[in-house]
Amino acid sequence: MNESILLEKIGNVAKITLNRPQVYNSMNRKMALLLQTYLDECNKDPEVRAIYIIGAGKAFCAGQDLQELTGENPPALSTVLSEHYNPIVQRLRYIEKPIVAAVNGVAAGAGANIAIACDIVVAAESASFVQAFSKIGLIPDSGGTFMLPRLIGFQRATALMMLGEKVSAKEAMNIGMIYKAINDEEFLTESWKIAEKLSQMPTQGLGYTKRALNESLRNNLNQQLDIEDNLQTKAGQTADYAEGVAAFLEKRVPVFKGA
């Protein structure tokens, strides 16, 4: 039986493929728990210095598999959130390694919010994002009400969530929802290049950057300056900082080890 999530390590990049293409990679319990497990493995593996998440087939992720919610002995919505989606989003935000979401097709509902919880989001030009929750009488979850207003503004986020309108990849880029929309023919190559580049950069420094950005969501200026002071001191003690400075002075390309 095919696994609903595939994990492959290529160099220093962990490639995670959402692998239920027959249902547009919609999430069920097994898939959600396996994604958590694989993210934990990536976090613990010192050889993994970047994570790349993509969907198999035509979609990135269509959100929750509604068959699971309407079948025999369906899980409660509170269980779906507390055990499936919330732990995924927490891992995406708190794993101190760069995570790239390569949105190859539609990202709807929880699938859209899982994507925008990643550090760098790129999408094929044919891809789209939909806050589909209002269409079935639910509210946006998976961190959507936290992340989306911060990315695109309160008014626009409210409209997209209430109206459930589809957003093209190019529009998503233009409004700041994602980093970049990439031509379909070049998407796989160019999105992979981003993850590959990140995997050769100073991993601890990137992790501290991610931590600082997370902290900025709740800090005032003085608190954030203190965070920067603390994390810059830590970054300055890494071997990669020493290598970066030496390479700059010696006018050569640095070779970072992620340490």
C-alpha positions as CSV (number, residue, x, y, z in Angstrom):
1,M,0.0,0.0,0.0
2,N,1.3,3.4,-0.9
3,E,2.3,5.7,1.9
4,S,0.2,8.9,2.2
5,I,3.4,10.9,2.9
6,L,6.8,10.2,1.2
7,L,10.1,11.2,2.8
8,E,13.3,11.3,0.8
9,K,16.7,12.8,1.7
10,I,18.5,14.4,-1.2
11,G,21.8,15.8,-0.1
12,N,21.0,18.0,2.9
13,V,17.4,18.6,1.8
14,A,14.5,16.5,3.1
15,K,11.8,16.2,0.5
16,I,8.3,15.6,1.9
17,T,5.7,14.7,-0.7
18,L,2.0,14.7,0.2
19,N,0.9,11.5,-1.6
20,R,-2.8,11.0,-1.9
21,P,-3.2,12.4,-5.4
22,Q,-6.4,10.6,-6.0
23,V,-8.1,12.9,-3.5
24,Y,-5.9,16.0,-4.2
25,N,-3.8,15.2,-1.1
26,S,-6.6,15.9,1.3
27,M,-5.6,15.1,4.8
28,N,-6.9,12.2,7.0
29,R,-5.7,11.2,10.4
30,K,-3.1,8.7,9.2
31,M,-1.6,11.3,6.8
32,A,-1.5,14.1,9.4
33,L,0.2,11.9,12.0
34,L,2.7,10.6,9.5
35,L,3.5,14.2,8.5
36,Q,4.2,15.0,12.1
37,T,6.4,12.0,12.5
38,Y,8.5,12.9,9.4
39,L,8.8,16.5,10.5
40,D,10.2,15.3,13.8
41,E,12.6,13.1,12.0
42,C,13.8,16.0,9.9
43,N,14.2,18.1,13.0
44,K,16.4,15.6,14.7
45,D,18.5,14.6,11.7
46,P,21.6,16.9,11.7
47,E,22.2,16.1,8.0
48,V,18.9,17.7,7.1
49,R,19.5,21.4,6.7
50,A,16.3,22.4,4.8
51,I,12.9,20.8,4.3
52,Y,10.9,20.9,1.0
53,I,7.2,20.1,0.9
54,I,5.3,19.4,-2.3
55,G,2.1,17.6,-3.4
56,A,1.9,14.6,-5.7
57,G,-0.3,15.0,-8.8
58,K,-2.3,18.1,-9.6
59,A,-2.8,19.5,-6.1
60,F,-0.7,20.6,-3.1
61,C,-3.3,19.8,-0.5
62,A,-7.1,20.2,-0.7
63,G,-7.4,20.4,3.1
64,Q,-9.3,18.0,5.3
65,D,-10.7,14.8,3.8
66,L,-14.4,15.3,4.3
67,Q,-15.0,11.6,3.8
68,E,-13.3,11.1,7.1
69,L,-15.6,13.6,8.8
70,T,-18.8,12.0,7.4
71,G,-17.9,8.4,7.5
72,E,-18.4,5.8,10.3
73,N,-17.2,6.9,13.7
74,P,-15.9,10.3,12.5
75,P,-13.5,12.2,14.7
76,A,-14.7,15.4,16.5
77,L,-13.5,18.6,14.9
78,S,-11.7,19.5,18.2
79,T,-9.8,16.2,17.8
80,V,-8.9,17.0,14.2
81,L,-7.5,20.3,15.2
82,S,-5.7,19.4,18.4
83,E,-4.2,16.1,17.2
84,H,-3.9,16.6,13.4
85,Y,-3.4,20.2,12.2
86,N,-2.3,22.2,15.2
87,P,0.7,20.0,15.8
88,I,1.7,20.2,12.2
89,V,1.6,24.0,12.1
90,Q,3.5,24.2,15.4
91,R,6.2,22.0,13.9
92,L,6.4,24.1,10.8
93,R,6.9,27.3,12.8
94,Y,9.2,26.0,15.5
95,I,11.6,23.6,13.7
96,E,14.6,25.8,13.4
97,K,15.5,24.8,9.9
98,P,14.2,26.5,6.7
99,I,11.0,25.0,5.3
100,V,10.0,25.6,1.7
101,A,6.4,25.0,0.6
102,A,6.4,24.2,-3.1
103,V,2.7,24.7,-4.0
104,N,2.3,22.8,-7.2
105,G,-1.5,23.0,-7.5
106,V,-4.5,24.0,-5.5
107,A,-4.0,24.6,-1.8
108,A,-7.4,24.8,-0.1
109,G,-8.6,25.1,3.5
110,A,-6.1,23.6,5.9
111,G,-3.9,22.9,2.9
112,A,-3.6,26.6,2.2
113,N,-2.8,27.4,5.8
114,I,-0.2,24.7,6.1
115,A,1.5,26.2,3.1
116,I,1.6,29.7,4.4
117,A,2.9,28.5,7.8
118,C,6.1,27.5,6.0
119,D,9.1,29.8,5.9
120,I,9.3,30.4,2.1
121,V,6.2,29.7,-0.1
122,V,6.6,29.4,-3.8
123,A,3.8,28.4,-6.2
124,A,3.5,27.3,-9.8
125,E,1.6,29.9,-11.8
126,S,-1.3,27.5,-12.3
127,A,-1.6,27.0,-8.6
128,S,-4.2,28.7,-6.4
129,F,-5.1,29.3,-2.8
130,V,-8.6,29.1,-1.3
131,Q,-9.8,29.7,2.2
132,A,-12.6,27.3,1.6
133,F,-13.9,27.0,5.2
134,S,-16.9,29.4,4.9
135,K,-18.3,27.3,2.1
136,I,-19.2,24.5,4.6
137,G,-19.9,26.8,7.6
138,L,-16.6,26.5,9.3
139,I,-13.9,29.0,10.4
140,P,-10.4,29.1,9.1
141,D,-8.1,26.9,11.2
142,S,-4.5,25.5,11.0
143,G,-3.2,29.0,12.1
144,G,-4.9,30.8,9.2
145,T,-6.5,33.5,11.3
146,F,-3.0,34.1,12.8
147,M,-0.8,34.0,9.7
148,L,-3.0,35.4,6.9
149,P,-3.8,38.8,8.4
150,R,-0.1,39.3,9.2
151,L,0.9,38.5,5.6
152,I,-1.7,40.4,3.6
153,G,-3.5,42.7,6.1
154,F,-6.7,42.4,8.1
155,Q,-9.2,43.7,5.6
156,R,-8.0,41.5,2.7
157,A,-7.7,38.4,4.9
158,T,-11.2,38.9,6.2
159,A,-12.6,39.2,2.7
160,L,-10.8,36.1,1.5
161,M,-11.9,34.1,4.5
162,M,-15.5,35.1,4.4
163,L,-16.0,35.1,0.7
164,G,-13.9,32.0,0.0
165,E,-12.5,33.4,-3.2
166,K,-9.8,31.7,-5.2
167,V,-6.5,33.5,-5.3
168,S,-4.1,32.8,-8.2
169,A,-0.4,32.2,-7.6
170,K,0.4,35.6,-9.2
171,E,-2.1,37.4,-7.1
172,A,-0.9,35.6,-4.0
173,M,2.6,36.9,-4.8
174,N,1.4,40.4,-5.5
175,I,-0.4,40.7,-2.2
176,G,2.4,39.3,-0.1
177,M,0.8,35.9,0.7
178,I,3.7,34.0,-0.9
179,Y,7.3,34.7,-1.9
180,K,7.1,33.9,-5.6
181,A,5.0,32.6,-8.5
182,I,7.0,30.5,-10.9
183,N,6.3,29.5,-14.5
184,D,4.9,25.9,-14.5
185,E,7.6,24.6,-16.8
186,E,10.4,25.8,-14.5
187,F,8.6,25.3,-11.2
188,L,10.0,22.0,-10.0
189,T,13.6,23.0,-10.9
190,E,13.4,26.5,-9.5
191,S,11.6,25.7,-6.3
192,W,14.1,22.9,-5.6
193,K,17.0,25.3,-6.2
194,I,15.6,27.4,-3.3
195,A,15.6,24.5,-0.9
196,E,19.0,23.4,-2.1
197,K,20.5,26.8,-1.6
198,L,19.1,27.1,1.9
199,S,20.5,23.7,2.7
200,Q,24.0,25.0,2.1
201,M,23.6,28.2,4.1
202,P,24.4,28.7,7.8
203,T,21.7,26.5,9.3
204,Q,21.9,27.8,12.9
205,G,21.8,31.4,11.8
206,L,18.7,30.7,9.7
207,G,17.2,28.9,12.6
208,Y,17.9,31.9,14.9
209,T,16.3,34.2,12.2
210,K,13.2,32.0,12.3
211,R,13.1,32.2,16.1
212,A,13.4,36.0,16.0
213,L,10.6,36.3,13.5
214,N,8.4,34.1,15.6
215,E,9.1,36.2,18.6
216,S,8.4,39.4,16.7
217,L,4.8,38.4,16.4
218,R,4.3,39.1,20.1
219,N,7.1,41.5,21.2
220,N,7.3,45.2,21.4
221,L,10.4,47.0,19.9
222,N,12.5,46.9,23.1
223,Q,11.7,43.2,23.7
224,Q,12.6,42.4,20.1
225,L,15.9,44.3,20.3
226,D,16.8,42.2,23.3
227,I,15.9,39.0,21.3
228,E,18.2,40.2,18.5
229,D,21.0,40.9,20.9
230,N,20.7,37.4,22.4
231,L,20.4,35.5,19.2
232,Q,23.1,37.6,17.4
233,T,25.5,36.6,20.2
234,K,24.6,33.0,19.7
235,A,25.0,33.3,16.0
236,G,28.4,34.9,16.4
237,Q,29.6,31.8,18.3
238,T,28.9,29.4,15.5
239,A,31.5,27.9,13.2
240,D,29.6,29.1,10.2
241,Y,30.0,32.7,11.4
242,A,33.8,32.2,11.6
243,E,33.8,30.6,8.1
244,G,31.6,33.4,6.6
245,V,33.9,36.1,7.9
246,A,37.1,34.2,6.9
247,A,35.6,33.6,3.4
248,F,34.7,37.3,3.0
249,L,38.2,38.4,4.0
250,E,39.9,35.8,1.8
251,K,37.6,36.7,-1.1
252,R,36.3,33.2,-1.6
253,V,33.0,31.3,-1.5
254,P,32.2,30.2,2.1
255,V,31.6,26.5,2.8
256,F,29.1,26.3,5.6
257,K,28.6,23.2,7.6
258,G,25.4,24.1,9.5
259,A,27.3,24.3,12.8
